[in-house]
Amino acid sequence: MKFLTDEELKQSLSNPIFHLIGETADELQMECYVIGGFVRDLFLERPSNDIDCVVVGSGITIAHFDGNEIEFVGARRESYSHDSRKPVVEDGTLEDDQNRRDFTINAMALCLNTNRFGELVDPFYGLEDLEDGIIRTPLDPDITFSDDPLRMMRCVRFATQLNFFIEDETFDALQRNAERIKIISGERIADEFNKIMLAKHPSKGIMDLERCGLLQLILPELVALEGVETMNGRGHKDNFYHTLAVLENVVKAQEIENEELRMKNEECLMEDDNVSNFQSSPSGDERGALWLRWAALLHDIGKPKSKRWDASNGWTFHNHDFYGQKMVPNIFRRMKLPLDERMKYVQKLVALHMRPIVIADEEVTDSAVRRLLSDAGDNIDDLMMLCEADITSKNELKKARFLENFRIVREKIADLKERDYKRLFQPVIDGDEIMQMFNLKPSREVGTLKQSLKDAILDGIIPNEPDAARQFLIEKGKEMGLAPKE
């Protein structure tokens, strides 16, 4: 945070639009302020396009000045009914407008009128809260959150993004009013949750949501991972905290990957001054990074359903990846998250996240890596990032062994990619040709023959060549009582 002098505050408003707005407000004989996130981010030295201007006057006035059309939103007083977050709005003073703001750090205003240009109006000591790293409501937090329950999600989101603490009284109000979140649409909740997920340390926000009771209402499947059960003196790890550790590992890996890509692109531009050479990573894009983080958050979501006690092996979670992939669509549907390729991507990574671990725990064979690469396809690098993040063991020797084996898996993947895995692993004979060979209609037999051929190629039993594939199918058909068409 940076403390700004009066002169620095004026300089921060050097954009001609602010002077234009102030001069226009003077002509209309209205008080005019820029308020909210823009002011907050000035002191935090963060870039901001969140420019919210308010005038003390009636309603909304449209002014035309030097060919520009400027909309002035009037300061307002709000009141709410218990079953809606839509307020009854009346004209108000600047104080009324600041009272209705969600948090003290978002209630600061800078005057744009010429005679007071750049003057800070901070009735709730938002500047002090910025300095102390505190999220606090301007007025009674119970009223603030009950009036508009989405503010509870925003409270956690700001605390996460800014790495601030939620003030005690404000946090207590989150707990008391958590049930009110039920009147908020899934789309709005998901939007705030995704902003938490894209923060530098999303686990901080998820922990706050869990502690105040909101997570149980938003994502109960995640809360179900919490806790350790003991039987005969043997317990399992707390899968909730393990999941948060995996999520943080993924975020760290994405940051490293993006930094490496940035440096590589800088080298490319230095060698060849051609902007077209610049590349951006899918995980460097915020929205692309988001869905890998969702996969990390949900990768063990099937463990409560698969949890079993075995007298010989202790606690087991067999097939939790299978249960988890089945749960993903319902979670996305309920939370109003996209049900398109992004959901399928998360589902795919949840389904496959155990595969590299199983390979790394045993001998890393070409056959196993071929199968993994065939099933993961273009998502193989993200899957490997997730699986490496999943190694959270405190046993350093065990951790080192897994990571070394993952390195070997990555080397084999790179080798197979170099040899064009699509050409190697997509059988040269497809289902239509199989039906023609044996005069079959779409049936289980066709699927069995197709899968057997694919397995034979992946296991290296036969080369992916037409003659070898046809001969294999003829022999397999004989075993199934099928004769090829003459």
Legacy VTK file of the C-alpha trace (Angstrom):
# vtk DataFile Version 3.0
C-alpha trace
ASCII
DATASET POLYDATA
POINTS 486 float
0.000 0.000 0.000
1.139 3.520 -0.746
0.045 6.641 1.134
-0.713 9.393 -1.369
-0.340 13.100 -0.683
-3.036 15.550 -1.763
-0.938 16.441 -4.781
-0.421 12.760 -5.683
-4.167 12.161 -5.426
-4.758 14.974 -7.909
-2.111 13.528 -10.221
-3.786 10.108 -10.028
-6.826 11.763 -11.608
-4.792 13.173 -14.495
-6.912 11.385 -17.097
-8.731 14.210 -18.938
-12.070 12.431 -18.452
-12.000 13.197 -14.709
-11.506 16.915 -15.342
-14.232 16.789 -17.977
-16.639 15.120 -15.528
-15.776 17.610 -12.789
-16.243 20.638 -15.049
-19.552 19.267 -16.321
-20.724 18.648 -12.746
-19.793 22.237 -11.895
-21.958 23.478 -14.769
-24.851 21.362 -13.454
-24.148 22.666 -9.934
-23.782 19.136 -8.557
-21.284 17.556 -6.198
-19.451 14.778 -8.067
-17.162 11.992 -6.845
-15.317 8.951 -8.121
-15.958 6.243 -5.547
-15.332 2.583 -4.771
-12.834 0.183 -6.310
-10.948 2.770 -8.360
-10.092 4.774 -5.240
-9.172 1.666 -3.260
-6.825 0.442 -6.000
-5.040 3.785 -6.214
-3.707 3.255 -2.703
-3.009 -0.434 -3.349
-1.128 0.486 -6.564
-3.263 -1.945 -8.546
-4.517 -1.287 -12.083
-8.268 -0.680 -12.145
-10.933 -0.049 -14.755
-13.637 0.025 -12.092
-14.585 3.707 -12.433
-17.789 4.499 -10.548
-18.865 8.136 -10.442
-21.668 9.465 -8.282
-23.331 12.868 -8.091
-25.355 14.334 -5.270
-28.586 15.177 -7.034
-31.776 13.664 -8.327
-31.760 10.440 -10.293
-29.679 10.114 -13.436
-28.676 13.085 -15.533
-27.284 12.866 -19.053
-24.936 15.678 -19.985
-23.371 16.459 -23.368
-20.017 18.195 -23.244
-17.448 18.613 -26.047
-19.150 15.857 -28.017
-19.109 13.423 -25.082
-22.170 11.938 -23.427
-21.641 11.448 -19.698
-23.979 9.563 -17.389
-24.104 10.752 -13.791
-25.633 8.270 -11.350
-27.201 9.980 -8.367
-26.205 9.251 -4.780
-28.858 7.005 -3.282
-30.302 5.559 -0.124
-31.376 1.900 -0.212
-33.790 -0.236 1.807
-34.448 -3.963 1.445
-37.209 -6.500 2.034
-36.213 -9.748 3.730
-36.856 -12.036 0.755
-35.053 -10.049 -1.932
-31.678 -8.450 -2.586
-33.302 -5.831 -4.849
-33.450 -2.567 -2.900
-35.978 0.220 -2.852
-33.923 3.190 -4.043
-34.354 6.860 -3.090
-32.284 9.957 -3.728
-29.680 10.460 -1.035
-26.603 12.301 0.123
-22.994 11.268 -0.412
-23.091 9.901 3.150
-26.143 7.784 2.249
-24.312 6.440 -0.796
-21.221 5.578 1.234
-23.382 3.928 3.914
-24.803 1.487 1.353
-21.335 0.378 0.170
-20.292 -3.166 1.044
-16.937 -2.551 2.769
-15.046 0.395 4.219
-12.246 0.026 1.667
-14.838 0.395 -1.107
-16.561 3.414 0.422
-13.788 5.976 -0.099
-14.484 8.799 -2.551
-12.453 11.464 -4.361
-14.136 14.744 -5.234
-14.053 15.773 -8.905
-15.436 19.305 -8.530
-12.885 21.941 -9.509
-12.629 23.675 -6.129
-12.139 20.353 -4.253
-10.534 18.267 -6.994
-8.787 15.182 -5.556
-10.089 15.661 -1.994
-10.529 12.317 -0.183
-13.798 11.642 1.658
-13.326 8.638 3.944
-15.936 8.603 6.756
-15.398 4.933 7.697
-11.595 5.000 7.902
-11.199 2.774 4.863
-7.638 4.017 4.460
-6.744 2.650 7.902
-8.363 -0.690 7.042
-6.318 -0.810 3.839
-3.170 -0.232 5.879
-4.138 -2.912 8.414
-5.312 -5.400 5.772
-8.866 -5.668 7.130
-12.225 -6.313 5.461
-14.998 -4.620 7.441
-18.479 -3.334 6.653
-19.271 0.392 7.019
-22.385 -0.232 9.108
-23.844 -3.180 11.059
-22.575 -6.271 9.205
-25.755 -8.221 9.990
-27.788 -5.611 8.116
-25.232 -5.375 5.310
-25.230 -9.138 4.684
-28.906 -9.718 5.288
-29.858 -6.917 2.876
-27.673 -8.305 0.091
-26.330 -11.807 0.862
-24.062 -11.756 -2.209
-21.902 -9.392 -0.165
-20.896 -12.400 1.947
-19.275 -13.986 -1.085
-17.709 -10.642 -2.008
-16.356 -10.342 1.537
-14.482 -13.625 1.235
-13.453 -12.849 -2.339
-11.869 -9.483 -1.444
-10.126 -11.012 1.568
-8.691 -13.691 -0.720
-7.679 -11.447 -3.611
-6.065 -8.832 -1.361
-4.755 -11.310 1.243
-6.653 -9.391 3.942
-8.245 -10.622 7.171
-11.975 -10.429 7.789
-12.616 -8.360 10.919
-14.035 -10.454 13.801
-17.473 -8.838 14.054
-17.847 -8.996 10.286
-16.856 -12.683 10.259
-19.327 -13.480 13.034
-22.051 -11.881 10.907
-21.039 -14.140 7.999
-21.731 -17.146 10.217
-25.058 -15.785 11.447
-26.310 -14.912 7.969
-24.890 -17.799 5.915
-28.336 -19.301 5.227
-29.341 -16.075 3.454
-27.083 -17.067 0.535
-29.932 -19.337 -0.604
-31.788 -16.378 -2.149
-28.832 -15.609 -4.455
-28.751 -17.071 -7.963
-26.260 -19.804 -8.737
-24.711 -17.725 -11.510
-23.780 -14.906 -9.131
-22.394 -17.286 -6.521
-20.353 -19.122 -9.169
-18.942 -15.829 -10.470
-17.643 -14.880 -7.017
-16.401 -18.421 -6.340
-14.461 -18.421 -9.611
-12.809 -15.132 -8.670
-11.691 -16.784 -5.435
-10.391 -19.744 -7.436
-8.332 -17.412 -9.630
-6.676 -15.679 -6.676
-3.014 -16.233 -5.854
-3.970 -18.381 -2.846
-7.513 -19.685 -3.431
-7.299 -22.068 -0.462
-7.465 -19.047 1.860
-10.889 -18.125 0.522
-12.152 -21.695 0.558
-11.066 -22.014 4.197
-12.954 -18.815 5.054
-16.040 -20.121 3.262
-15.799 -23.366 5.244
-15.275 -21.637 8.607
-18.275 -19.339 8.206
-20.626 -22.074 6.948
-21.056 -20.863 3.364
-19.119 -23.724 1.765
-21.528 -26.312 3.199
-24.342 -24.521 1.371
-22.424 -23.963 -1.881
-20.296 -27.094 -2.279
-21.251 -29.685 0.392
-19.365 -32.410 -1.493
-16.107 -30.630 -0.654
-16.974 -30.253 3.028
-17.721 -34.002 3.127
-13.981 -34.597 2.593
-13.157 -33.008 5.942
-12.221 -35.040 8.988
-10.206 -38.096 9.924
-11.785 -41.380 10.978
-9.779 -43.849 13.078
-10.225 -47.593 13.295
-7.984 -49.868 15.377
-5.606 -46.975 15.816
-5.284 -46.367 12.076
-6.501 -43.152 10.504
-6.461 -41.678 7.030
-5.350 -38.220 5.947
-7.833 -35.347 6.035
-8.832 -35.218 2.389
-10.217 -31.673 2.655
-6.873 -30.192 3.649
-5.086 -32.490 1.201
-7.308 -31.094 -1.567
-6.437 -27.516 -0.623
-2.742 -28.431 -0.667
-3.135 -29.921 -4.163
-4.939 -26.781 -5.330
-2.112 -24.578 -4.039
0.451 -26.843 -5.726
-1.355 -26.460 -9.050
-1.421 -22.667 -8.686
2.317 -22.636 -7.955
3.021 -24.901 -10.948
0.964 -22.630 -13.211
2.931 -19.605 -12.034
6.233 -21.356 -12.768
4.998 -22.473 -16.185
3.792 -18.973 -17.058
7.064 -17.396 -15.946
9.052 -19.875 -18.049
6.816 -19.111 -21.029
7.240 -15.367 -20.501
11.023 -15.690 -20.467
10.952 -17.906 -23.546
8.812 -15.393 -25.411
11.131 -12.546 -24.415
14.085 -14.508 -25.790
12.134 -15.163 -28.979
11.361 -11.462 -29.420
14.982 -10.519 -28.771
16.200 -12.994 -31.386
13.593 -12.038 -33.953
11.790 -8.723 -33.647
8.531 -10.213 -34.854
5.496 -9.847 -32.616
3.787 -12.753 -34.383
6.274 -15.100 -32.670
4.716 -14.332 -29.297
2.739 -17.239 -27.867
0.463 -17.534 -24.890
-0.112 -20.646 -22.832
-3.663 -21.957 -22.299
-2.954 -22.057 -18.575
-1.595 -18.522 -18.785
-5.058 -17.380 -19.714
-7.109 -16.836 -16.565
-10.096 -18.775 -17.824
-7.884 -21.661 -18.948
-6.131 -21.725 -15.571
-9.487 -21.779 -13.817
-10.616 -25.194 -15.038
-7.392 -26.966 -14.094
-7.874 -25.504 -10.618
-11.428 -26.849 -10.590
-10.052 -30.282 -11.498
-7.675 -30.004 -8.528
-10.530 -28.978 -6.226
-12.709 -31.914 -7.303
-10.077 -34.594 -7.949
-10.847 -36.497 -4.715
-14.532 -35.593 -4.498
-15.505 -39.274 -4.813
-13.594 -40.399 -1.715
-16.473 -40.208 0.807
-18.554 -42.551 -1.383
-15.677 -45.003 -1.923
-14.293 -45.014 1.614
-13.958 -48.524 3.086
-12.194 -50.145 6.036
-10.080 -53.182 5.306
-8.576 -55.064 8.239
-5.416 -55.848 6.250
-4.880 -52.588 4.348
-6.606 -50.041 6.566
-8.682 -47.300 4.979
-9.148 -47.562 1.219
-10.718 -45.318 -1.426
-10.827 -47.682 -4.377
-12.491 -46.267 -7.513
-12.852 -42.777 -6.030
-11.791 -41.458 -9.435
-14.763 -43.295 -11.008
-17.205 -41.937 -8.416
-15.693 -38.462 -8.768
-16.118 -38.233 -12.534
-19.780 -39.205 -12.114
-20.286 -36.390 -9.602
-18.726 -33.586 -11.651
-21.697 -32.935 -14.025
-24.174 -32.676 -11.140
-21.914 -30.254 -9.278
-21.454 -28.089 -12.377
-25.181 -28.176 -13.105
-26.166 -27.176 -9.572
-23.577 -24.399 -9.397
-24.591 -23.058 -12.829
-21.094 -23.669 -14.181
-20.685 -24.376 -17.920
-21.748 -27.850 -19.057
-19.713 -27.690 -22.271
-16.140 -28.751 -23.027
-14.909 -27.058 -19.850
-16.973 -29.384 -17.684
-15.883 -32.381 -19.771
-12.255 -31.314 -19.331
-12.624 -31.245 -15.526
-14.460 -34.574 -15.580
-11.731 -36.114 -17.722
-8.924 -35.027 -15.405
-10.817 -36.257 -12.342
-11.357 -39.615 -14.083
-7.692 -39.981 -15.096
-5.856 -38.454 -12.144
-4.927 -41.836 -10.629
-3.505 -43.281 -13.833
-0.072 -41.560 -13.814
0.241 -42.267 -10.081
-0.346 -45.987 -10.645
2.212 -45.952 -13.467
4.749 -44.073 -11.336
4.245 -46.474 -8.435
5.202 -49.425 -10.629
7.596 -49.969 -13.509
7.105 -47.236 -16.081
6.403 -49.302 -19.213
5.968 -48.030 -22.760
2.624 -49.821 -22.981
1.186 -48.061 -19.915
2.365 -44.652 -21.117
0.900 -45.277 -24.585
-2.486 -46.024 -23.035
-2.304 -42.947 -20.830
-1.371 -40.720 -23.748
-4.119 -42.217 -25.888
-6.788 -41.570 -23.225
-5.576 -38.134 -22.090
-4.906 -36.785 -25.582
-4.249 -33.040 -25.708
-4.828 -32.730 -21.946
-1.825 -34.872 -21.010
0.352 -31.972 -19.815
-2.398 -30.603 -17.556
-3.040 -34.109 -16.220
0.621 -34.537 -15.362
0.664 -31.149 -13.623
-2.356 -32.199 -11.542
-0.831 -35.554 -10.654
2.480 -34.057 -9.575
0.548 -31.560 -7.446
-1.286 -34.512 -5.875
1.910 -35.754 -4.220
1.598 -34.121 -0.786
3.202 -36.873 1.295
5.327 -35.728 4.234
7.564 -38.754 3.602
10.294 -37.038 1.592
11.772 -40.297 0.276
8.385 -41.489 -0.997
7.690 -38.071 -2.496
11.068 -37.977 -4.246
10.528 -41.474 -5.684
7.128 -40.544 -7.140
8.396 -37.297 -8.626
11.376 -39.072 -10.194
9.065 -41.652 -11.751
6.804 -38.856 -12.987
9.887 -37.361 -14.659
10.423 -40.661 -16.451
6.749 -40.732 -17.472
7.102 -37.216 -18.888
10.203 -38.249 -20.858
8.370 -41.193 -22.395
5.391 -38.968 -23.208
7.671 -36.466 -24.942
9.291 -39.261 -26.929
5.928 -40.644 -28.063
4.666 -37.162 -28.959
7.732 -36.626 -31.090
6.865 -39.769 -33.004
3.308 -38.512 -33.635
1.145 -40.461 -31.222
-2.054 -39.885 -33.209
-0.577 -41.780 -36.141
0.706 -44.503 -33.817
-2.320 -44.976 -31.606
-5.365 -44.375 -33.784
-6.039 -47.789 -35.388
-5.849 -47.775 -39.190
-9.094 -49.791 -39.294
-12.157 -48.141 -37.742
-15.567 -49.427 -36.713
-17.121 -48.981 -40.155
-14.435 -51.146 -41.765
-14.868 -53.798 -39.067
-18.596 -53.964 -39.810
-17.830 -54.379 -43.514
-15.205 -57.076 -42.845
-17.599 -59.247 -40.867
-20.912 -58.095 -42.398
-22.063 -56.789 -39.011
-24.426 -54.052 -37.921
-23.559 -51.736 -34.986
-23.327 -54.123 -32.040
-21.386 -55.202 -28.986
-19.244 -57.470 -31.177
-18.052 -54.486 -33.206
-17.071 -52.668 -30.021
-15.213 -55.707 -28.722
-13.250 -56.106 -31.947
-12.438 -52.386 -32.070
-11.203 -52.296 -28.461
-9.175 -55.505 -28.916
-7.440 -54.001 -31.944
-6.680 -50.775 -30.083
-5.297 -52.734 -27.099
-3.075 -54.833 -29.369
-1.597 -51.704 -30.945
-1.096 -49.910 -27.618
0.560 -52.983 -26.097
2.895 -53.270 -29.071
1.583 -56.740 -30.030
1.061 -55.624 -33.633
2.168 -52.579 -35.634
-0.475 -50.046 -36.608
-0.507 -51.174 -40.237
-3.475 -52.325 -42.388
-2.315 -55.871 -43.123
-1.341 -56.615 -39.537
-4.594 -55.082 -38.246
-6.762 -57.142 -40.622
-4.976 -60.382 -39.743
-5.397 -59.656 -36.034
-9.116 -58.982 -36.486
-9.604 -62.224 -38.466
-7.992 -64.245 -35.664
-9.966 -62.393 -32.982
-13.162 -62.891 -34.985
-12.568 -66.643 -35.106
-12.324 -66.704 -31.285
-15.702 -64.960 -31.170
-17.276 -67.256 -33.753
-17.262 -64.596 -36.475
-16.158 -65.231 -40.040
-14.902 -62.481 -42.353
-16.961 -61.670 -45.437
-15.668 -63.424 -48.562
LINES 1 487
486 0 1 2 3 4 5 6 7 8 9 10 11 12 13 14 15 16 17 18 19 20 21 22 23 24 25 26 27 28 29 30 31 32 33 34 35 36 37 38 39 40 41 42 43 44 45 46 47 48 49 50 51 52 53 54 55 56 57 58 59 60 61 62 63 64 65 66 67 68 69 70 71 72 73 74 75 76 77 78 79 80 81 82 83 84 85 86 87 88 89 90 91 92 93 94 95 96 97 98 99 100 101 102 103 104 105 106 107 108 109 110 111 112 113 114 115 116 117 118 119 120 121 122 123 124 125 126 127 128 129 130 131 132 133 134 135 136 137 138 139 140 141 142 143 144 145 146 147 148 149 150 151 152 153 154 155 156 157 158 159 160 161 162 163 164 165 166 167 168 169 170 171 172 173 174 175 176 177 178 179 180 181 182 183 184 185 186 187 188 189 190 191 192 193 194 195 196 197 198 199 200 201 202 203 204 205 206 207 208 209 210 211 212 213 214 215 216 217 218 219 220 221 222 223 224 225 226 227 228 229 230 231 232 233 234 235 236 237 238 239 240 241 242 243 244 245 246 247 248 249 250 251 252 253 254 255 256 257 258 259 260 261 262 263 264 265 266 267 268 269 270 271 272 273 274 275 276 277 278 279 280 281 282 283 284 285 286 287 288 289 290 291 292 293 294 295 296 297 298 299 300 301 302 303 304 305 306 307 308 309 310 311 312 313 314 315 316 317 318 319 320 321 322 323 324 325 326 327 328 329 330 331 332 333 334 335 336 337 338 339 340 341 342 343 344 345 346 347 348 349 350 351 352 353 354 355 356 357 358 359 360 361 362 363 364 365 366 367 368 369 370 371 372 373 374 375 376 377 378 379 380 381 382 383 384 385 386 387 388 389 390 391 392 393 394 395 396 397 398 399 400 401 402 403 404 405 406 407 408 409 410 411 412 413 414 415 416 417 418 419 420 421 422 423 424 425 426 427 428 429 430 431 432 433 434 435 436 437 438 439 440 441 442 443 444 445 446 447 448 449 450 451 452 453 454 455 456 457 458 459 460 461 462 463 464 465 466 467 468 469 470 471 472 473 474 475 476 477 478 479 480 481 482 483 484 485
